[in-house]
Amino acid sequence: MPGPSPSAHQVLVYSGPGVSPLSLSHTILTLSLLLLPHYTVQPATPEVLSSQPWEPSCALLVIPGGRDLPFVEELTIKRKVTKRIKEYVEQGGKYLGICAGAYFGTKQVKFDVGGDMQVIGERDLAFFPGSSEGPTFSGFQYASESGSRAVSLFLEPSSSASTSSHRSIDHLYYNGGGHFVLPSPRPSNVEVLARYADTGKDEDPIAVVLTKNGKGKSILCSIHPEYPLNDPPARLAINKLEHPPEIDEIEASEKARIKWVEELLKALDLNPPDKHQILNNDNQEGEVQGEEDPNLLLHPTHPSPIFVLSHPDLPELSTDAISKNELKNKMITEDKWEILKDGNDQIHFGNAESTSNSASTSEDEVTRWLAKKRRDQPQLEPPPIESLKIDSEGDVSPPIPQPPDFHSIPKTILLPSPNIPYTPRWTPLFNFDTYWKELDSARKSSGRRSGVMRKSDHAQGEKCALGDLVLYGETVTSTQTMLDRNPLLLTNLSAPLAFLATFQLSGRGRGSNIWLSPAGCLQFSLLLDLPSSLSNKMVFIQYIMALAVCEAVDEDGKLGVRIKWPNDIYAEVEGVNGTEIGSGKKGKAKLGGILVNTNFVGGKWRIVVGCGINVLNALPTTSLSQLHSLLAARLSNSNKTLPPAPTMEGTFAKIMNSFENKWEQFIDEKGFKGFMNEYHGRWLHSGQEVTLTTTEPPTPLRILSITPDHGLLRCIPIKKSTSTTSNGLTPLYNRTVDQSAEDRYSPSSSSSTGGGGQTEFVDLQPDGNSFDLMSGLIKRKV
């Protein structure tokens, strides 16, 4: 097999079985921040590594943290990829192994020797000719933070790593990594880059090594340098320290972490761009303006520009997304921007050229403009003088502090440019090149064509498939609010359309709830047209979305993803909410939620379906990443293959494909009856006993199903009242079936009672009741 070519520019990050999704995500993010635009950084599946000629274009192959044994199964035994990786490095390639990826790169692994998790074995890569033994620190458990800790490293003086003196880095994240044991005599091709600090041993264990293998190099790192220190799981590990550091100390360590990773890349002969050389010519003081601040990417303070993007085979979708005259005629022109004042937001529309005053604009200039937008917080108006009050003492009392009104800040929407195409550099937290590939793959697996227009049965002309037209904002107020409360946009935007955000500053949940969006949460809203003939079936839309999410993220049900009526996504599995793997007891924890808003505008129904799902959130939040790790722990002693690790791009693509399939079935069949068995197979509630608290006295019920006509929650009283004058239900529930979507009580004939008896049903509507799953209570929603 060949090695890399002189023009190799791809950094491939292994994304198959065994990889921790959280480590994968942060590895891609950290490397992207440091290496773009000199290199592309993208995930690589086992199929790619086994079937594609990736070596000539690959400047660096990375295997992130996770579990070593699935790497062996997938890459050594099943696909014979390990031999290719070894030959690639010997021919001049570069390899970076992080934690489990470092174990995988040694000659011998000795893990938890004598313990319940024992792993001892030879490894074929053998870049490091000795053994990696671990865990170096006690307490490690799979799919847990019990053994995590913040560690310090002593960096060895090294010409390879561009360090000329001893120094240390503090607060780095550790969880289960090993240490390297040098064989005797010490090999000449091994260089020690870092040791664990303050271990109390005569010689501090080796944490990081650089090896020279043929014409190539590898760096094996036992700790996790990819995790930012301000966020879980690193921040949680830091909080365990006996004397937790101050914020400024963590910030200093974070900057040192970024600098050190950059040094490691240079030691592997990569050439990261010098961020400090990019200056803004308009800045007279010479302040660096082009440098990206990684901390701001994960801790945004204000809304960011929103991109209009479409499938590469359908570029006209994004170009025509806001082309309707009813929308254009409401805009005013100011410089290079078109300004629209809508019901809730003022929006500035422009393209890449609008971001610069120069005659020609480059990709680099747009990238710098976006970085500046992240740094420069908008100026909020101070409180008006008349809001100040004078009390009886004659003192001026300051106004009560209020959170910033993000809705008052003008929003920016960037339309596609004919001259400057989209680049992943502009969206470092969500790679649309990867998303389009994942979307095509999801459609192909379900037998659907991708990147084509489709005939619409209930609207004029053709329409695109859901997921082909996307608005994306790195940070927005709320995807739901921007669509639902801006009537001009709501009426005139092309549909179907998806609005995706990495962070929401004021996300909306059901009722008056706020949906929080920590890093790793996938949140989006869909703009759809609903035929007027289905206006009495709107309640089922939230059920369809719930089914689509379950199918997309957990097709075979092994992750334990379930539906909580009426609109929540839950995990029901061992290892969450205080339960333990192998205990036989499953815990329940929320993964996401769904919100549906309906609007009759312009003579048609426009539906906005909002969804938030935890994909890569760190513990203690329950996420798909955690469920994947729990499944890996359950399968650790079996030969069963793990499903691929979830990614943001892949999860979004699968949800788009799954929902569209179900949405079309819902419209074609004019209802939900065809989904009933699937829905009941996914939900948490069959036979569950609950208490209806809105009756006097409260009524114990047993849940049966949802009704196929109006989607009500059908229950039966567990026992009847002994009173001959009252059935124990308030008049609210003492109803006959009247085909309305209200709570109702009905005696109904049922052969199951025997002898032609009566079964009493209590049917509850989803929009008027709140279901407390943990305590088994149904109460009136307020």
Buried (B, 14 or more C-beta within 10 A) or exposed (E): BEBBEEEBBBBBBBBBBBBBBBBBBBBBBBBBBBBBBBBBBBBBBBEBBBEEEBBBBBBBBBBBBBBBBBBBBBBBEBBEBBBBBBBBBBBBBBBBBBBBBBBBBBBBBBBBEEEEBEBEEEBBBBBBBBBBBBBBBEEBBBBBBEBBBBBBBBBBEBEBBEBEEEEBBBBBBBBBBBBBBBEEEEBEEBBBBBBBBEBEEEEBBBBBBBBBBBEBBBBBBBBBBBBBBBBBBBBBBBEEEEEEBEEEBBBBBBEBBBEBBBBBBBBBEBEBBEBEEBBBEEEEEEEEBBBBEBBBBBBBBBBBBBBBBBBBEBBEBBBEBBEBEEBEEBBEEEEBBBBBEBEBBBBBBBBBBBBBEEEEBEBBBBBBBBBBBBEEEEEEEEEEEEEEEEEEEEEEEEEEEEEBEBBEBEBBBBBBBEEBEBBBBBBBBBBBBBBBBBBBBBBEEEEBEBBBBBEEEBEEEEBBBBBBBBBBBBBBBBBBBBBBBBBBBBBBBBBBBBBBBBBBBBBBBBEEEEBEBBBBBBBBBBBBBBBEEBEBBBBBBBBBBBBBBBBBBBBEEBBBBBBBBBBBBBBBBBBBBEBEBEEEEBBBBBBBBBBBBBBEEEEBBBBBBBBBBBBBBBBEBBBBBBBBBBBBBBBBEEEEEBBBBBBBBBBBBBBBBBBBBBBBBBBEEEBBEBBBEBBBEBBBBEEBEBBBBBBEEBBBBBBBBBBBBBBBBBBBBEEEEEEEEEBBBBEBBEBEBEEEBBBBBBEEEBEEEEEEEEBBBBBBBBBEBBBEBEEBBBBEBE
